Amino acid sequence: MLADPENLNPYTASDYGASLVLSSVFQTLLDIDPATLDQRPLLAAALPEVSEDHLTYAFDLRDDATFSDGQPVTAADVVFSMKVIRNPKVAAPQLRNYFESVRNVVAENDHRVRIDLDKVYFRNRWTLGSFEVLPRHYYDPQDLMGDISVAELNDWDSLDPARRDKAERFAKAFNEDFQRAPMGSGAYALVDPERDYVTGERIVLRHRDDFWAPGNTDLGDGWVDRIVYRVINDSEAALVALKSGDLDFIRGITPIQATRQTNDERFLSRFGKHTLITGAYTYIGYNETRPIFKDKRVRQALSCLVDKQNLVDKVMLGLARPVESPIPFQRPEYDQSLKPWPYSPEKAKALLAEAGWSDSDGDGVLDKVIDGKRVPLRIELISNAGNDERKKVGLAVIDSFKRHGIDASFRAVDWSILLQNVEKFDYDAVVLGWTASATIPPDAYQIWHSSQAVEGGSNHIAFKNAEVDRILEKYRLTFDAAERKKLYDRFQEILYDEQPYTFLFAPASVSVWDLRFHGVTWYEGLGTVSGEWWVPLDQQKY
C-alpha cells in the first residue's frame, strides 16, 4: 500500500486501503459470488425473506459463526450494528445515507433479525446484507446503546436527554477508540495492534485457529497463515521489493512499470500479471466553497484546459479510457451519448472572459473583483504523495492552467493530511479517484446529493443542485431499470454541464504476483479473492 489506511474502523473509514485490510477481518450478512455475481449467504443462513411491499426484510443467521474472541454472532449484534450506523453522531455519513429508509431493526430471537423500512429502495436487496456486523460486547462494553432503538435514533431530536447523552458518549468512544483495534468474525484478525500495526511500515493480519468455517473459502476462510500489508510510499521501491522476494503481490503497478518494466521473459517466468478495468475513475474536483469555483463557467473553462486523451496516452500509456461521468462506463446506466468534453483553450478563454476574468494589471494572471476585492485566479491542486500518475496528471494540468493566465501550483501531501483537508473543505482543487462497483446498479447519492456536503461527507466539493437532489431521491425509489436509466441520463447531463469535476479517465489496474501462489483467479468486475490463494509445501517460504 502507498500509505497507511485512514483508520481501521469499518464504519468511519472510507478509503480503499482500509477496505482492503478490513475485508479479511469483518463479514456481512450476504456477499457476492465472484463467479456468478449473484448474492449468497455469509453470516446469514439464507437469502432474506422479503415482504411483497419490499418494506420488511427478515434474515435468519447461522448458528455457528463467531467473532475472533470466540463469542457467537447473534441477532443482537446485527441490531447493534445498525444502531451504530444510524447514530447521527457516529462519523459515518458516507455509510449512513444508504440506510436512510431503515425504520427499525428487531431481534426476533438469537438468530433471526427483522429490518423494517419506511420507504422502498431498489438497492435494499444489496445494501441490507452488505454492512459489516460488529460485536456489540466489544464496541459497546458499557452497553450505552442497549436501551435505545434504531427507531429512536432516527428521531434524534425527540430522544430524551439522558439517552441522547449516552448515545453521544458511545459515538465519541466509537469514533476515537477503535481506529487501530478492529474485531470481526472474519478468518483474520489484528491480534496485537502494538506489534502488528507499525505506522508507515506494515499491518499484519493473522489467521484465526478457531475460524468458524475452516477450509471454506466461500465463507471467507483463507489458506495463508498471515497477510502482511507493507506500506511503501514509492512505486519503484515496491517493484524492487517484489523482484527481490520481499513482496508477493502488488495490486496496481504504474503504467511505466506495466508497459516497460514487467514484460521481459525473466520477469514473466517468476510473476503473474493481470490487467483489469473496474468501475474506478480519476477526476479533478473543485471545492465550491471557494468563491472562484461557484461560477460554473470557471469550472467549464478549467475542463477545457485539460487534454484527457493526452493524459491517457502520455501519463497512463494507454492503460485507461476517458470518461465523462461518475457512472462506470461498463454499466447500462452510463450515458454513451455524452460527447468527449472538448480540449479547447479558445473556449476556455471565452468562458473566463464571460465570467468577468481579465488581466487588469498586466501581470499575466487573470483577476476579478469578488465581494469588493480584486483577487487573482489562483489555484493550488493537491493529491496524495506516492501516486506517480496523479502527480503527473497534476503537473500536466497546472502547466496548461499557467499557460492560460491562471496562477496554478501542485502539491503532493501525505494521504492522512489529504483526507483531513478534503473532509474539512480545506483545499482548492484535488486529483483523486473513486472506486465504484461495475457489477451492481449504481447509486450516486453518497457523492452528489447536497445532504452529503458536510464535514466528513463524500460530497467534499460541496456540489449542490436541487434538480440533482430530486433525481437522486426518485432514483432510489424506482424499481424499473428503464426508468432509472432515464433519470440517470438527465443526472449525467447536468453534471456534464456543471463540471463540478473534470472527469478524467477510468484507469486499468495491472496487478503482479509471485507465481509460487496457486489458485489465483481473476473475476470480471471484481478482481481476485486472496482467500483462494495457496502455495504448495515445497514452495513455501515462511
N, C-alpha and C positions, 0 to 999 in steps of 0.2 A: 504494500500500500504506500501511496505517496505521502500520507500524513496519518496521524492518529485520528480515530473516529471522533466526531463531535462529543459524544459520550456513549456509554453502554446501557442507557435506559431505553428500553424498546419503544416507549411512548413519546418521550421528549426528543429523542434523536431523530433527525430526518435525512442524514447524509448517507451516501452509498456505502462508505466504509463501515458504518455502524450496522447497517442492514446485513452486510456481508458476514460480519462476525456473529451477529445475534441470530442469524438463520439457523445456526447449529445449536444454539442454546435454548431457544424458545420454540414452541409449537402452537398451532392453531387448531380450531375445530375441524376444518377442512383444508385440503390443499389441492394442487393441480397435478394431475397425472402428466408427466412431461412428454410421454409418447402420444397420448390422445388429446391432451389439453382439456380433458373433462375433469370436473370436480370429483374428489373422492374423500372418504372419511379419513381423519387422522386421530385427533383426540375424541372426536365423535365416533360412535359405533356405526352410524349410518348417515346418509344424507338427511337433512331436516324434513320434518312433516310441515307442510305449508298450507295454510288455510286458503280457501277459494278466493278470498278477497285480498290475499297477499299481505295481510296485516298481522299474522301470527306465524312465528317460526319456532318449532319445538325440536330440540336436539337431545338425543339420548347419548350419554357419554360412555366411553369404555370404562370397565371396572378394574383395569389392570395398570393404567397409566399412573406414573409417579413423578414428582419433582426430584431434582438432584439431591435433596436431603432425605429422600425416601418417603416423604409424605404423599398421600394419594391426591390425584387431581379430582376435584369434585365440582358439582354444580355451583356450590358457594364460591369457588374460585372464579368461575365464569361470570357470575353476578358481580363479584368484586371488581373484576377486570373492567366490566362495562361502567361501573361506578367511577373508576379512575378516569376512564375516557370522558365521561360526561361531567366530571367535576370541572367547572369553568376556571378554577384556579390552578389546575394542573397545566403545565406548559406544553400542551399538545394541540394547538388549534389546527395544525395541518392534519391531524388524525380525527379530531372531534367532528369535523364537518361531514364526514362520511356516515356518521351515526346520529344525525340530527332528527331523524324520523323515529328513533327508539323512544317509546313512551315509558316502558318499564321492562325489567328483567326479573324473573321469578324462578327460584329453585323449587321445583315441584317435589323432588326428593333428592337424595345424594347424587344421583346420576341422570337427572332429567332437568333441563332448563328450558324455560319458555320466554321468548322475546316478543313483546307486544309493541306494535308500531302505531303511530297516529296518522301516518300517510304512507303511500306506497313509494318505492324507489326501485327502479328497474334493475339496479345492480345489487339489490339485497341478497340475491342468491350467491353472490361472490363475497360481498363485504361482511355479512353477518357471520360468516365462517372464517374470516381472514385475520381477526385480531389475535395477538399473542395472549395466551392465557397465563395470568400471573398467580403465583402462590399468595393467597391472602395472608397467611400466617407470617410470611417473610416480609412482605412490603407494607403491612399494616399491623405490626406486633402489638400496638396498643388498642387495636380494634376501633379506631376513631371513626371509621366509616360504617361500622357494624349496624347501627340503628337508623341509617339514612338510606332511603331507597333511590333508585335511579329516577323515578318519577319526581321525587322531591328535589333532586339535584337539577333536574330540568327546569324547575320553578324556583330558581335560586333566590330571587328577591322575596319570596314568601317563606323561605326556610327560617325557622325560629333562630334567634341569635346564638343560643348555646350550641346547637348542632351545626350552624354555619361556622362558628368558631372552630369546632372540631374538624370540619371539612377543610377549612383553610389551613389548620395546623398539619393535617395529613398532607395536603398538597405541597406545603413548604418542605416537609421532610422528604416527600417523594421526589420533588424536583431537585433536591440538593444532595440527598444521602445515598443515592443508588446509581451514580454516574459511572462508577467503576466496579460495581459488585452485582452483576445480574444473576438471577436464579430462575431457571425454567425447567421444562420437562423434556428437553431435547437430549440427544445422546452425548453431548459435550457440555462441559462446564468450565467456568473460570474458577478453578478450585481455590487458588490463593492469589488474590489480586496484588498483594505486595511483591510476591515472587514472579508472577506470570504476566503482569501488565507493567512494562517499563516504558514510560512515556518517551516517544521518539525512537524507540528501538523495536519492541515486539509485544505481541499479545499471544499467549499460549492457552489453547483450549485442550482439555484432557478428557479422554473418553470415560464415560461412566461405567464402572464394572457392573453396576446394578441397573443398567438401562432396561426399561420395561418391555422393549420389543427387540431382544437380541437377535442380530443377524438379519433383520427385516429392513432393508433399505427403503422400501415403500413407506415405512412408518418412521423413517428418519435416522436409522442406525447407519454407522459408517464403519469401514474396516480398519482405519488407521487409529493408532493409539493417541496421537497428538496432532493438532492442527496449529502450526506456528505462523502467525502473520508478522512478517518483517516490515517495519516502517523504513523505507528507503526513499528519501526525498530527491532522487535523481534517477532518471530512467536509464541512463548509461551505466550507472553503478549497479542498477538492478540486473541488467542484462549480463554484465560481467559476473555478478554473483550466481546467476543461473548457469552460465557456461562453466564456472569453477565448481559447481556442485553444491553451493551454499543456498540455492533456492531450487524448488521443484516446479514452480508454476508462477507465471506472470499473466494475470488477466488483463491484457491490453498493453501491447508494446506500441512504440511510436511508429508513425508511418515510415520514417527513415529506417528504423530497425526492421520493420516488416518487409520493406522492399529491397534493402541493400545489405543488411547485416545478418539475415537469418535464412538466406536462400541457398547457401552453398551445401554441397554434398555432405561435408563433415558435420555441419550443424543438424541437418535433417536426418542423419543417421543416429543422432542421440536424442533429438527432441521432436515432439509432435507440434503441429501448427494448425490453427483453425481460424478462419475469418467469419465473423458473424455480424450482421447488421440488425440491431434490435430496434426498439421504439425510441431510443435516446435521440436527443438533438442538442446542438450547441447554439447559443444565442448571445447577443449583446442586449442587456436590459438597462433601461433608462429610468432613473429614480424620479418619479413625477412629483415628489415633494420638493424637488429643486425647481425654482421658478423657470429656468430656461427650458425645461422639458415639458412644461404644461401645455405648450403650443404644439399641436400635432405636426405642424409644418416643419418645425425644427427636427422632430423625430423622423419625419419622412425624408428630409434633406440628408440627415446623417445616414439613413439607409441607402440613399442614392450614392453615397460616397464609399460604400462597401462593395467591393467586387467579389461576390460569393464564389463564382466559378474559378476565379484566380486563386482564392483561398483553398478551394477543393483541389485544384491542380498543383499549386506550389507548396502549400503547407501540409495538406493531407495526402499529397502524392496520388490523388485519385481514389483514395480509400474513404470516400464519403459521397453523399448526394445532397445537393442544395435542396432546401425545404422552405416553404412559405407559411407554415402553420405549426401549432403545437401538437396536432394530431399525427400519430405515427403514419407515415406515408403508405405502409402496407395495409392499413385499415380501410374498409369501405367508407368510413366517415370522412376521410381526408378529401378535401375539395380539389380534385385534379384540374379544375378549370382555372385555378389561380395561376396567372402568368408570373414568371420569374420577376421579382422586383428589379427594376432597371438599375444598372450601374450607370449613372449619368451625372457627372459634375455640373453640367449645364443646368439640369433640372434642379439640382441641389442649390446652386447659386440663386436661381429664380425664386425658389421656395423661401430661402433665408431672407432675400430682399423683400418678398411679400410679407414676411413675418416681422419686418422692421429692423433687420440686422444690416449694418453697414460699417465700413471702416471710417468713422468720423474724424479720427485724429491721425490717420495715415500711418499707423504703426504696424500695419499688416495683419491686425487681428480685428475681426468683426466685433461690434459693440452695439448696445441698445440701452435706452433708458427704461428701467424696470423699477416700479414703486418710487419714482422720483430720483433714482440714482443710476448713473451710466455704468453699466457692467460689461466686461469683455465676455465673449463667448469662449469660456474656459471649461475644459472637461478633463477630469482625471479618470482614466479607465483602469480598473483593477481586476486582478484574477488571482488564482491560487498558485503559490510558488511550487515549483517542481513539475508543473504541467507544461511541457515544452510547446505543445500545439497551441494551447491558449495564449502562451506568451507570444508566439509567432503571429497568431491572429491579432492580438492586441497591438503589437508593434506595427503590423501592416496597416491596421485601421487608423492608428493615430498619425501615421505618416501621411495617409490620404487626407485626414482631417486638417493637419497642419498645412498641407499644400493648398488648402482652400479656405484660409482665413480663420481657422479655429486654433486656439491655444490649447493643444491636447498633449497629454502625457500618459504614460503607462507605468503601473506599479504592481509588482508581484508580491503578495503578502502571504504569511503563514495561514494555513487552512482555518485554524481556530479563530484567528483575527478576522479573516474574511467573513466567516459566518456571523461573527458578532456585528461587524459593520453592516452586513446585508440585513440581518434581523432587526437592526435598530434604524434602518434607513439612513445610515451614516456613510454615504458614498455618492458619487455622481453617476457612473455607469460601470457595468460589470460584465465580464465574459464568463459565462457559466454554462452548465448543461442540466437538463432534466432527463431522467430515465423514466419512460412510460412503457406500459405493457402493450405489446402488439397482439396479444393473444385473447384479450377480453375487451369489450366495448369501452371506449374512453369516457372519463368524466373529468372535465376541466375545471370544475367548481373550485377545487382546492387552490389553484393558482390564479384564477381570473375573476372570481366573484369579489365584489367590493368588501364583503364582510371579512375576507381573509387578509385585507390590507391593514393588519395590526402588527404590533411588535412581536416578532417570532413567527408570524404567519408566512405562508408561502407566496402570497401576493406582495413580494418585497419591493416591487416598483411602485406600489400604491396606485395601480390602474383601477379607475372607477368609471363604469359606463352603465347607465340604467337599463338600456336595451340588452346588453350582455347579461346583466343580472337576471332579467326576466327570462332570457333564453336558457341560461344555465339552470334556473329553478324549474322551468317547464320540462326541460330535457330529462331531468331526474324522475319525473312523474310519467314519462311516456314509454310504454312498453313496445309500441310498434316501431321496428327498426327503420322503416322508410320515413316515418315522421321525425324520428330522431335525426336522421340524415339531413332532412330539410332544415331543421333547427340549427344544426352544426354548420351547414353551408353558410347560413346567414352569420353565425358567430365568427366564422373564419373570414368572411367578407369584411366584418367590422374591424377585426384585428389587422387585416391586410391594409385597410385604410388608415387606421390609427397608428400603426407601427410602434406599439409600446415596447416591443422587442424588435431588433433586427434579427429575424430568424436566419441562421447561417446554414447549417448542414446537419444531416444525420450521419454520424461517423461510423465507420466499420471498426469493430473491436477484433484485433488479432491477438489470440492467446497462444502461448507456447508452454510446453510442459515436458518433463523428463519421461522418456519412453519406457523407463522401468515400471511405470504405472500402467496397469491394465484396467479394463472396464471403463475407459474414458469414452463416453458417448456424448455427442453434441446434438441437442434437441432444438429444432427450428423455433425461433422466437423466445426460447428460454435460456439456452446456453447448456452448461454441463451440470451434473449433480455430483458434487465431490464425494458424497457418501458412497457412491458406486465404485470409486477408485480403490484399487488394491495392488499389492506388489508381491510377486512370487517370493517364496522364502529365500531362494538362492540369490535374489537381487536386493534384498532388504538392507538398508544402510544403518538403521538405528536400532 
